[in-house]
Amino acid sequence: MNEEDKGIRQESLDAKDYFEQYWRYCSSLRNWFVAYGIGGCILFLSDKAKVFQGLTSSKKTIIVILFLVGVIAQIVLAFFNKWIHWYIYWGKEEIKFQETKRYKVANYLSSIFEIDVVVDIITFATFVVATVVLIAELRK
């Protein structure tokens, strides 16, 4: 039985190149999310931006919480991905480690793309809601 028949994927250079490109976009998006969320919080918590001084304290709180939820979601995802990829890396360096439950769980979780998508959607949604609430308040 050859490796293809066993269901073992051969890693091609194309796949590796595509993954590296994906990872660059992923990192870039995460950086933009965090920058937008932190920037939003700083604007509301500082008294420098006079345009936001008319907002009620409760509206400011809602907007800041929404921004923080988005930022925290991205930070948790970054820790999650860091942890998973460390175990996968260590499994490549230390073949016996691939037999451990930690490696198997990390390897399985790394294949679930939907985790990243769901967290990005949560972040995007909280930022959209915060921005819409802000714009609605500024129009009053």
PAMI-30665 format. One record per residue: x, y, z of N, C-alpha, C in turn; residue in one letter. Coordinates in steps of 0.1 Angstrom, whole numbers, padded with zeros to 4 digits, always signed. Example, Ala and Ser with C-alpha at 12.3 -4.5 7.8 and 13.67 -1.06 7.14 Angstrom:
<recs>
+0132-0057+0078+0123-0045+0078+0132-0033+0078A/+0128-0022+0071+0137-0011+0071+0129+0000+0079S/
</recs>
This chain:
<recs>
+0009-0012+0000+0000+0000+0000+0009+0012+0000M/+0007+0021-0009+0015+0033-0010+0009+0044+0000N/+0017+0055+0002+0013+0065+0011-0001+0072+0008E/-0004+0073-0005-0016+0079-0009-0028+0071-0005E/-0026+0057-0006-0037+0048-0003-0040+0048+0012D/-0030+0052+0021-0031+0052+0035-0038+0065+0040K/-0040+0074+0030-0046+0087+0034-0036+0097+0039G/-0023+0095+0037-0013+0104+0041-0011+0114+0030I/-0012+0127+0034-0010+0138+0024+0004+0141+0023R/+0008+0143+0011+0022+0148+0008+0021+0163+0008Q/+0030+0169+0015+0031+0184+0015+0038+0189+0003E/+0031+0197-0005+0038+0202-0016+0043+0216-0013S/+0052+0220-0021+0057+0234-0020+0046+0244-0021L/+0037+0241-0031+0026+0250-0033+0017+0252-0020D/+0014+0241-0014+0006+0241-0001+0014+0249+0009A/+0027+0247+0011+0034+0254+0021+0034+0269+0018K/+0036+0273+0005+0036+0287+0001+0022+0293+0003D/+0011+0286+0001-0002+0291+0003-0004+0293+0018Y/+0000+0284+0026-0002+0285+0040+0006+0297+0046F/+0018+0299+0041+0026+0311+0045+0019+0324+0042E/+0013+0324+0030+0006+0336+0025-0007+0338+0034Q/-0014+0327+0037-0026+0327+0046-0022+0333+0059Y/-0010+0328+0065-0006+0332+0078-0002+0347+0078W/+0003+0352+0067+0006+0366+0067-0007+0374+0067R/-0017+0370+0059-0029+0377+0059-0036+0376+0073Y/-0036+0365+0079-0041+0362+0092-0035+0372+0102C/-0022+0372+0102-0015+0381+0112-0018+0396+0109S/-0019+0399+0097-0022+0413+0093-0036+0417+0098S/-0046+0408+0095-0060+0411+0100-0060+0412+0115L/-0054+0403+0122-0054+0403+0136-0048+0416+0141R/-0037+0420+0135-0031+0433+0139-0040+0445+0137N/-0047+0445+0126-0057+0456+0123-0068+0455+0133W/-0073+0444+0136-0084+0442+0146-0080+0448+0159F/-0068+0444+0164-0063+0448+0177-0061+0463+0177V/-0055+0468+0167-0052+0483+0166-0065+0491+0166A/-0075+0486+0158-0088+0493+0157-0095+0493+0171Y/-0095+0481+0177-0101+0480+0191-0094+0488+0201G/-0081+0488+0202-0074+0495+0212-0075+0510+0209I/-0074+0514+0196-0076+0528+0193-0089+0533+0197G/-0100+0525+0195-0113+0529+0199-0114+0532+0214G/-0108+0523+0221-0109+0524+0236-0101+0536+0241C/-0090+0539+0235-0082+0550+0239-0089+0563+0236I/-0095+0564+0224-0103+0576+0221-0114+0579+0231L/-0121+0569+0235-0132+0571+0244-0127+0573+0259F/-0116+0568+0262-0112+0569+0276-0104+0582+0278L/-0099+0588+0268-0092+0600+0269-0101+0612+0267S/-0098+0623+0272-0106+0635+0270-0101+0644+0258D/-0092+0639+0251-0086+0646+0240-0095+0648+0228K/-0103+0638+0225-0112+0638+0214-0125+0645+0218A/-0126+0658+0215-0138+0666+0220-0151+0661+0214K/-0150+0655+0202-0162+0650+0195-0170+0640+0203V/-0162+0632+0212-0168+0621+0219-0173+0626+0233F/-0170+0638+0237-0174+0643+0250-0189+0644+0253Q/-0196+0645+0242-0211+0646+0243-0217+0632+0246G/-0210+0622+0244-0216+0608+0247-0218+0606+0262L/-0229+0599+0264-0232+0596+0278-0223+0585+0283T/-0221+0585+0296-0212+0575+0302-0216+0561+0299S/-0229+0558+0299-0234+0545+0296-0231+0541+0282S/-0232+0550+0272-0229+0547+0258-0214+0545+0256K/-0206+0553+0263-0191+0551+0262-0188+0537+0267K/-0194+0533+0278-0191+0520+0284-0195+0509+0275T/-0206+0510+0269-0211+0500+0259-0201+0499+0247I/-0197+0510+0242-0188+0510+0231-0174+0505+0235I/-0169+0509+0246-0156+0504+0251-0156+0489+0253V/-0167+0484+0259-0168+0469+0262-0169+0462+0249I/-0176+0467+0239-0176+0460+0226-0162+0460+0219L/-0155+0471+0220-0142+0471+0214-0133+0461+0222F/-0134+0461+0235-0126+0452+0243-0129+0437+0241L/-0141+0434+0239-0145+0420+0236-0138+0416+0223V/-0139+0424+0213-0132+0421+0200-0117+0419+0202G/-0111+0428+0209-0096+0427+0211-0093+0414+0219V/-0100+0412+0230-0098+0400+0238-0100+0387+0230I/-0110+0387+0221-0112+0375+0213-0099+0372+0204A/-0094+0383+0199-0082+0381+0190-0070+0377+0198Q/-0068+0382+0210-0057+0378+0219-0058+0364+0223I/-0070+0360+0227-0072+0346+0230-0069+0337+0219V/-0074+0341+0207-0071+0333+0195-0056+0332+0192L/-0049+0343+0194-0034+0343+0192-0028+0333+0202A/-0032+0333+0215-0026+0324+0224-0029+0310+0220F/-0042+0307+0216-0046+0294+0212-0038+0289+0200F/-0036+0297+0190-0028+0293+0179-0013+0291+0182N/-0008+0299+0191+0006+0298+0196+0007+0284+0203K/-0002+0281+0212-0001+0269+0219-0002+0257+0209W/-0011+0257+0200-0013+0246+0191-0001+0244+0182I/+0004+0255+0177+0016+0254+0168+0029+0250+0175H/+0030+0254+0188+0042+0249+0195+0041+0234+0196W/+0030+0228+0200+0029+0214+0201+0032+0207+0187Y/+0027+0213+0177+0029+0207+0164+0044+0208+0160I/+0050+0219+0162+0064+0221+0160+0072+0211+0168Y/+0069+0210+0181+0077+0201+0190+0075+0186+0185W/+0064+0183+0180+0061+0170+0174+0070+0167+0162G/+0073+0177+0154+0081+0176+0143+0096+0174+0147K/+0100+0181+0158+0113+0180+0163+0116+0167+0171E/+0106+0163+0179+0107+0151+0187+0096+0142+0183E/+0099+0132+0175+0089+0123+0169+0081+0116+0180I/+0087+0112+0191+0080+0105+0201+0068+0113+0207K/+0070+0126+0207+0060+0135+0212+0047+0134+0204F/+0048+0130+0191+0036+0128+0183+0026+0117+0188Q/+0031+0109+0197+0023+0099+0203+0015+0104+0215E/+0018+0116+0220+0011+0121+0232-0003+0127+0228T/-0011+0127+0238-0025+0132+0236-0024+0147+0233K/-0015+0155+0239-0013+0169+0237-0011+0171+0222R/-0002+0164+0216+0001+0166+0202-0011+0162+0193Y/-0017+0151+0196-0029+0147+0188-0040+0157+0189K/-0043+0163+0201-0053+0173+0202-0049+0185+0195V/-0037+0190+0196-0032+0202+0189-0033+0200+0174A/-0029+0188+0170-0029+0186+0155-0043+0186+0150N/-0052+0180+0157-0066+0180+0153-0072+0194+0153Y/-0070+0202+0164-0075+0216+0165-0069+0225+0154L/-0057+0222+0150-0050+0230+0139-0057+0228+0126S/-0064+0218+0124-0071+0215+0112-0085+0221+0111S/-0090+0227+0122-0103+0233+0123-0102+0248+0120I/-0104+0251+0107-0103+0265+0102-0114+0273+0108F/-0125+0267+0111-0137+0274+0115-0134+0282+0128E/-0125+0277+0137-0122+0284+0149-0118+0298+0146I/-0108+0300+0137-0104+0313+0133-0115+0322+0127D/-0123+0316+0119-0133+0323+0112-0144+0328+0122V/-0148+0319+0132-0158+0323+0142-0152+0335+0150V/-0140+0334+0155-0134+0345+0163-0133+0358+0155V/-0129+0357+0142-0129+0369+0134-0143+0375+0132D/-0153+0366+0130-0166+0371+0129-0171+0378+0142I/-0168+0372+0153-0172+0378+0166-0165+0392+0167I/-0152+0393+0164-0145+0405+0165-0151+0416+0155T/-0153+0412+0143-0158+0421+0133-0172+0426+0138F/-0181+0417+0142-0194+0420+0147-0194+0430+0158A/-0185+0427+0168-0185+0437+0180-0180+0450+0175T/-0171+0451+0166-0166+0464+0161-0176+0471+0153F/-0184+0464+0145-0194+0470+0137-0205+0476+0146V/-0209+0468+0156-0219+0473+0166-0214+0485+0173V/-0202+0485+0178-0196+0496+0185-0196+0508+0176A/-0192+0506+0164-0191+0518+0154-0205+0523+0151T/-0215+0514+0149-0228+0519+0146-0234+0526+0158V/-0232+0521+0170-0237+0528+0182-0230+0542+0183V/-0218+0543+0180-0210+0555+0181-0216+0565+0170L/-0217+0561+0158-0223+0570+0148-0237+0574+0151I/-0245+0565+0156-0259+0569+0159-0259+0579+0170A/-0250+0578+0180-0249+0588+0191-0244+0601+0186E/-0235+0601+0177-0229+0614+0172-0239+0621+0163L/-0248+0614+0157-0258+0621+0149-0269+0627+0156R/-0270+0624+0169-0281+0630+0177-0279+0645+0180K/
</recs>
